[in-house]
Amino acid sequence: DLIVTGVQTCALPISIPVAVDSRFCKGVPSGLSCVVLLFGGGYDPSQDETISLNTVKMGNALYMVHAETGTLLWWASNLKSGANLELSGMDYPIPTDLALQDANKDGFVDRIYGGDIGGQLWRIDLNPDDEKVKGGRLLQVANSSSIDSGSMTKQRAFFYAPAVVELQGTDKNIIAIVSGTRPHPLAGGSEAREQFYALIDPIDKQGLEWEKGEPLLTPSRLEDVSDIKNTEHVDLRNNEDQVGWYMSLCNDVNGCDKGSTWLGEKGFSPTYVVDETAYFTTYTPPNQENDSCSQVDIGYSRLYAINVINGGATKEEDEENSASETKDDARIKGESKGAQPTSTPIYTAGNGIQIVFGIKTITAGTQPFRRVFWTQIE
C-alpha cells in the first residue's frame, strides 16, 4: 500500500503510480535514492451521475512522491489550491494513468500527459527550478458549461491513459487518447458519442507557447476521419496545416459520420502505439431493446488498430485493400463477446510484438523495446 505524507485531495486510486529516476528530490535525506512516483489524483465517486465543479472534492491533481519515504515532493492542482503549480481549469478528477516522456533526452522524465473526467488533456513540463515548471490544457472535448449542465453519461470523459509518439524524422509528438464513461458502461443511445483522438502536441519543445491561451485545441480544429474514406486527405507527418484528427465510435455498416447509429461503444482501455499504429479496446453494451427471455446479450468488445498519421487502417490492411475497396471496419482487428478490459502486447524473440486480445493473437510489428526504468535487487 502507498502511504503518502501531505496529500490533501487524493481520491479513489485509479491512476497507477509510475516509478522514475528524477532530478526533483529537494529535501530528501542524503543517502536515499532519487526515485519518485508520479500519478493522477484519482476518481471522485461524487461525479458518478453528474459532473459538477460544485461537488468535486478530490482527485483534481497530479502528484510526485518520493518512492522510499512517501513524502510529497511536488503537486499540481487548480487555482488557490496551494499546489506547487496552480493551473486554471484543473478542476476535475484525473483518474488516468500518466504518459511520461524524456523530452530533452537527458535520461530523466521531464514531461507528463494525463486526462480528466472533464474531457481535458493536460501536459506538464517539469523542471528542478519550480519557477520554470509549466503546464496547461492541450485539448478539451467538452466545455465546462455543458459539463456542469448535464449528466455524466451525456459528456465525454477520459479515464484511460494517453499514448505519446515521437514521430520519426520530425520534431512532432502525437498524443493519442480515447474517451469513455467508465462509471456507466451500459450508457448508449442518446448519450454522448465517444471518440478517439490523435493530435500533434501544439506546444514547442521548449514549452514557450502556453501564453497563447487554453485549451489550445478543440475538436473543431481536428479532421473528422469517422468515415474511413476521409483518411485519404490526412497526413500529420507532412501537412503542416493539420493539427490532428478524431474518429467517432459507431455501429453503422454504411460508414461513420455525424448521422450514424451509436449504441454506446466507448473506450475501455489505455492506448499504446507500435510502429505508428495505435491500439485500444472498446466495449459496446447489450442492446436494451432485446428480449432478455429469448437471448442472452452481454455486449461485445473490439480491438482497434489505427494509423496515427492519418486515422486509417494499418499498413497491412492498406496493402490488402485499394482505396475504392476500403472497408469501414478495416480498423477493427478483433471482436469478442462481453467486456474485455484491454489487450496485451507481448514481445517474442522470433515474431516481434504480438497483441493478445481474448483468445486471438495478432502480429503488431518489430519495434524494439527500450528501457524506461530499472532497479537492481541485491
FIBA-822104 format. One record per residue (C-alpha): residue number from 1; residue in one letter; x, y, z. Coordinates in steps of 0.25 Angstrom, whole numbers. Layout:
! FIBA-822104
vomar, torse, x, y, z
NUM, a, X, Y, Z $
...
END
This chain:
! FIBA-822104
vomar, torse, x, y, z
1, d, 0, 0, 0 $
2, l, 5, 14, -3 $
3, i, 4, 23, 9 $
4, v, 7, 38, 5 $
5, t, 10, 49, 14 $
6, g, 4, 62, 11 $
7, v, -6, 59, 0 $
8, q, -19, 66, 2 $
9, t, -28, 63, -10 $
10, c, -24, 49, -14 $
11, a, -37, 41, -18 $
12, l, -40, 27, -21 $
13, p, -26, 21, -26 $
14, i, -29, 18, -41 $
15, s, -17, 25, -46 $
16, i, -5, 15, -44 $
17, p, 8, 21, -39 $
18, v, 19, 20, -48 $
19, a, 34, 20, -43 $
20, v, 44, 28, -50 $
21, d, 58, 33, -47 $
22, s, 57, 48, -44 $
23, r, 64, 61, -42 $
24, f, 54, 66, -33 $
25, c, 57, 61, -19 $
26, k, 59, 74, -11 $
27, g, 58, 72, 4 $
28, v, 60, 57, 3 $
29, p, 71, 52, 13 $
30, s, 85, 49, 7 $
31, g, 88, 35, 4 $
32, l, 74, 32, -1 $
33, s, 71, 29, -16 $
34, c, 64, 39, -24 $
35, v, 53, 30, -29 $
36, v, 39, 37, -30 $
37, l, 25, 32, -32 $
38, l, 16, 40, -42 $
39, f, 1, 38, -42 $
40, g, -12, 45, -44 $
41, g, -21, 49, -33 $
42, g, -31, 38, -36 $
43, y, -46, 38, -37 $
44, d, -57, 45, -28 $
45, p, -69, 36, -27 $
46, s, -78, 48, -25 $
47, q, -77, 50, -40 $
48, d, -83, 37, -44 $
49, e, -97, 43, -48 $
50, t, -93, 58, -51 $
51, i, -80, 65, -53 $
52, s, -80, 78, -46 $
53, l, -70, 87, -41 $
54, n, -78, 90, -29 $
55, t, -77, 75, -24 $
56, v, -63, 72, -27 $
57, k, -56, 69, -14 $
58, m, -43, 62, -18 $
59, g, -35, 56, -29 $
60, n, -33, 69, -38 $
61, a, -18, 68, -36 $
62, l, -5, 62, -41 $
63, y, 6, 57, -30 $
64, m, 21, 54, -29 $
65, v, 24, 45, -17 $
66, h, 38, 40, -12 $
67, a, 37, 25, -14 $
68, e, 45, 21, -1 $
69, t, 39, 31, 9 $
70, g, 25, 34, 3 $
71, t, 28, 49, 5 $
72, l, 20, 58, -5 $
73, l, 31, 66, -13 $
74, w, 22, 73, -23 $
75, w, 8, 74, -27 $
76, a, -1, 82, -37 $
77, s, -16, 86, -36 $
78, n, -25, 97, -38 $
79, l, -24, 112, -35 $
80, k, -24, 115, -20 $
81, s, -21, 101, -16 $
82, g, -7, 104, -10 $
83, a, -1, 94, -20 $
84, n, 13, 96, -25 $
85, l, 7, 98, -39 $
86, e, -7, 104, -39 $
87, l, -14, 103, -53 $
88, s, -27, 109, -57 $
89, g, -37, 98, -61 $
90, m, -31, 87, -53 $
91, d, -44, 85, -46 $
92, y, -48, 71, -50 $
93, p, -42, 58, -44 $
94, i, -31, 52, -52 $
95, p, -33, 36, -52 $
96, t, -24, 33, -64 $
97, d, -10, 27, -63 $
98, l, 0, 37, -67 $
99, a, 8, 36, -80 $
100, l, 23, 41, -77 $
101, q, 34, 46, -87 $
102, d, 48, 50, -86 $
103, a, 47, 61, -96 $
104, n, 61, 66, -95 $
105, k, 68, 52, -95 $
106, d, 76, 54, -82 $
107, g, 71, 41, -76 $
108, f, 60, 47, -67 $
109, v, 45, 49, -69 $
110, d, 42, 64, -71 $
111, r, 28, 63, -77 $
112, i, 15, 58, -72 $
113, y, 2, 55, -80 $
114, g, -11, 52, -74 $
115, g, -26, 53, -76 $
116, d, -38, 57, -67 $
117, i, -53, 54, -66 $
118, g, -56, 67, -71 $
119, g, -51, 63, -85 $
120, q, -38, 71, -83 $
121, l, -24, 66, -87 $
122, w, -12, 72, -79 $
123, r, 2, 74, -81 $
124, i, 12, 78, -70 $
125, d, 27, 81, -73 $
126, l, 36, 78, -61 $
127, n, 48, 86, -57 $
128, p, 57, 85, -44 $
129, d, 54, 100, -43 $
130, d, 40, 102, -38 $
131, e, 39, 115, -45 $
132, k, 41, 108, -59 $
133, v, 30, 97, -57 $
134, k, 19, 100, -67 $
135, g, 6, 93, -71 $
136, g, -8, 94, -77 $
137, r, -19, 88, -85 $
138, l, -15, 83, -99 $
139, l, -29, 78, -103 $
140, q, -43, 80, -98 $
141, v, -54, 71, -104 $
142, a, -66, 78, -95 $
143, n, -67, 92, -89 $
144, s, -69, 94, -75 $
145, s, -83, 100, -76 $
146, s, -88, 88, -84 $
147, i, -82, 78, -74 $
148, d, -88, 85, -62 $
149, s, -102, 85, -68 $
150, g, -103, 70, -71 $
151, s, -102, 56, -66 $
152, m, -89, 49, -66 $
153, t, -93, 40, -77 $
154, k, -96, 51, -87 $
155, q, -82, 56, -86 $
156, r, -69, 51, -91 $
157, a, -58, 47, -81 $
158, f, -44, 42, -80 $
159, f, -42, 30, -71 $
160, y, -30, 23, -79 $
161, a, -16, 27, -81 $
162, p, -12, 34, -94 $
163, a, 0, 29, -103 $
164, v, 11, 39, -107 $
165, v, 18, 36, -120 $
166, e, 31, 43, -125 $
167, l, 29, 44, -140 $
168, q, 42, 39, -146 $
169, g, 48, 49, -156 $
170, t, 41, 61, -150 $
171, d, 41, 69, -137 $
172, k, 26, 66, -135 $
173, n, 20, 58, -123 $
174, i, 6, 51, -126 $
175, i, -3, 49, -114 $
176, a, -14, 38, -115 $
177, i, -25, 36, -105 $
178, v, -40, 30, -105 $
179, s, -52, 35, -97 $
180, g, -61, 26, -90 $
181, t, -70, 27, -78 $
182, r, -65, 17, -68 $
183, p, -76, 18, -57 $
184, h, -87, 16, -68 $
185, p, -82, 4, -77 $
186, l, -97, 2, -81 $
187, a, -100, 16, -86 $
188, g, -103, 17, -100 $
189, g, -114, 23, -110 $
190, s, -116, 37, -107 $
191, e, -103, 39, -99 $
192, a, -90, 46, -103 $
193, r, -83, 39, -115 $
194, e, -70, 34, -110 $
195, q, -58, 37, -119 $
196, f, -43, 34, -121 $
197, y, -33, 46, -123 $
198, a, -19, 47, -129 $
199, l, -13, 61, -129 $
200, i, 0, 68, -130 $
201, d, 5, 74, -118 $
202, p, 3, 89, -120 $
203, i, 14, 93, -110 $
204, d, 28, 94, -115 $
205, k, 39, 86, -109 $
206, q, 43, 98, -100 $
207, g, 29, 100, -95 $
208, l, 29, 114, -98 $
209, e, 15, 115, -104 $
210, w, 6, 114, -92 $
211, e, 2, 129, -93 $
212, k, -6, 126, -105 $
213, g, -18, 122, -97 $
214, e, -25, 109, -93 $
215, p, -29, 100, -97 $
216, l, -20, 100, -109 $
217, l, -29, 90, -117 $
218, t, -43, 87, -118 $
219, p, -50, 76, -127 $
220, s, -54, 87, -137 $
221, r, -39, 88, -141 $
222, l, -37, 73, -143 $
223, e, -40, 65, -156 $
224, d, -52, 56, -155 $
225, v, -48, 42, -160 $
226, s, -60, 35, -154 $
227, d, -63, 31, -169 $
228, i, -50, 23, -173 $
229, k, -51, 29, -187 $
230, n, -47, 43, -181 $
231, t, -34, 38, -177 $
232, e, -28, 39, -191 $
233, h, -27, 54, -189 $
234, v, -20, 54, -175 $
235, d, -5, 54, -173 $
236, l, 0, 58, -159 $
237, r, 14, 56, -163 $
238, n, 15, 65, -175 $
239, n, 3, 74, -175 $
240, e, 7, 86, -166 $
241, d, -8, 91, -167 $
242, q, -13, 79, -160 $
243, v, -12, 78, -145 $
244, g, -20, 65, -142 $
245, w, -32, 56, -145 $
246, y, -43, 49, -137 $
247, m, -51, 37, -140 $
248, s, -65, 35, -135 $
249, l, -69, 21, -130 $
250, c, -81, 16, -137 $
251, n, -88, 3, -142 $
252, d, -93, 8, -156 $
253, v, -89, -2, -167 $
254, n, -90, 9, -177 $
255, g, -79, 17, -170 $
256, c, -78, 26, -158 $
257, d, -82, 41, -159 $
258, k, -90, 50, -150 $
259, g, -103, 43, -154 $
260, s, -98, 29, -151 $
261, t, -104, 20, -141 $
262, w, -97, 19, -128 $
263, l, -101, 8, -118 $
264, g, -92, 12, -106 $
265, e, -78, 8, -111 $
266, k, -67, 14, -102 $
267, g, -53, 14, -100 $
268, f, -49, 3, -90 $
269, s, -34, 3, -89 $
270, p, -21, 11, -89 $
271, t, -16, 14, -103 $
272, y, -2, 9, -107 $
273, v, 6, 10, -120 $
274, v, 14, 0, -128 $
275, d, 21, 5, -141 $
276, e, 12, 17, -143 $
277, t, -1, 8, -140 $
278, a, -10, 12, -128 $
279, y, -17, 0, -121 $
280, f, -28, 1, -112 $
281, t, -41, -6, -108 $
282, t, -55, -2, -107 $
283, y, -68, -8, -101 $
284, t, -82, -7, -107 $
285, p, -93, -11, -97 $
286, p, -105, -20, -99 $
287, n, -116, -15, -108 $
288, q, -126, -10, -98 $
289, e, -138, -14, -107 $
290, n, -134, -29, -108 $
291, d, -144, -38, -101 $
292, s, -136, -44, -89 $
293, c, -144, -57, -89 $
294, s, -141, -60, -103 $
295, q, -126, -58, -104 $
296, v, -114, -54, -95 $
297, d, -107, -42, -99 $
298, i, -95, -37, -91 $
299, g, -90, -27, -101 $
300, y, -76, -28, -108 $
301, s, -62, -23, -109 $
302, r, -54, -18, -120 $
303, l, -39, -17, -123 $
304, y, -35, -5, -132 $
305, a, -22, -3, -139 $
306, i, -21, 11, -145 $
307, n, -10, 18, -153 $
308, v, -7, 30, -144 $
309, i, -3, 38, -156 $
310, n, -16, 38, -164 $
311, g, -26, 31, -155 $
312, g, -27, 20, -166 $
313, a, -25, 5, -165 $
314, t, -11, -1, -162 $
315, k, -1, -3, -173 $
316, e, -4, -17, -175 $
317, e, -19, -14, -177 $
318, d, -16, -3, -187 $
319, e, -8, -13, -195 $
320, e, -19, -22, -195 $
321, n, -30, -12, -199 $
322, s, -30, -2, -210 $
323, a, -35, 12, -208 $
324, s, -48, 8, -214 $
325, e, -50, -5, -206 $
326, t, -46, 1, -193 $
327, k, -56, -5, -182 $
328, d, -61, 3, -171 $
329, d, -57, -8, -161 $
330, a, -43, -9, -166 $
331, r, -38, -2, -154 $
332, i, -45, -13, -145 $
333, k, -35, -25, -142 $
334, g, -44, -33, -134 $
335, e, -57, -35, -127 $
336, s, -61, -43, -114 $
337, k, -73, -45, -106 $
338, g, -74, -38, -93 $
339, a, -65, -27, -87 $
340, q, -50, -30, -90 $
341, p, -43, -19, -81 $
342, t, -31, -18, -90 $
343, s, -21, -24, -100 $
344, t, -7, -29, -96 $
345, p, 5, -26, -104 $
346, i, 16, -38, -103 $
347, y, 30, -37, -108 $
348, t, 35, -50, -115 $
349, a, 49, -52, -120 $
350, g, 44, -59, -133 $
351, n, 31, -52, -137 $
352, g, 33, -38, -131 $
353, i, 22, -31, -123 $
354, q, 9, -40, -122 $
355, i, -4, -34, -118 $
356, v, -13, -43, -109 $
357, f, -28, -40, -109 $
358, g, -37, -50, -103 $
359, i, -33, -63, -110 $
360, k, -28, -56, -122 $
361, t, -13, -52, -125 $
362, i, -9, -43, -136 $
363, t, 5, -38, -140 $
364, a, 7, -23, -137 $
365, g, 22, -21, -142 $
366, t, 36, -22, -139 $
367, q, 38, -9, -132 $
368, p, 49, -11, -121 $
369, f, 47, -8, -106 $
370, r, 55, 2, -99 $
371, r, 58, 3, -84 $
372, v, 50, 14, -77 $
373, f, 53, 10, -63 $
374, w, 60, -1, -55 $
375, t, 65, -4, -41 $
376, q, 75, -14, -36 $
377, i, 71, -24, -25 $
378, e, 83, -29, -17 $
END
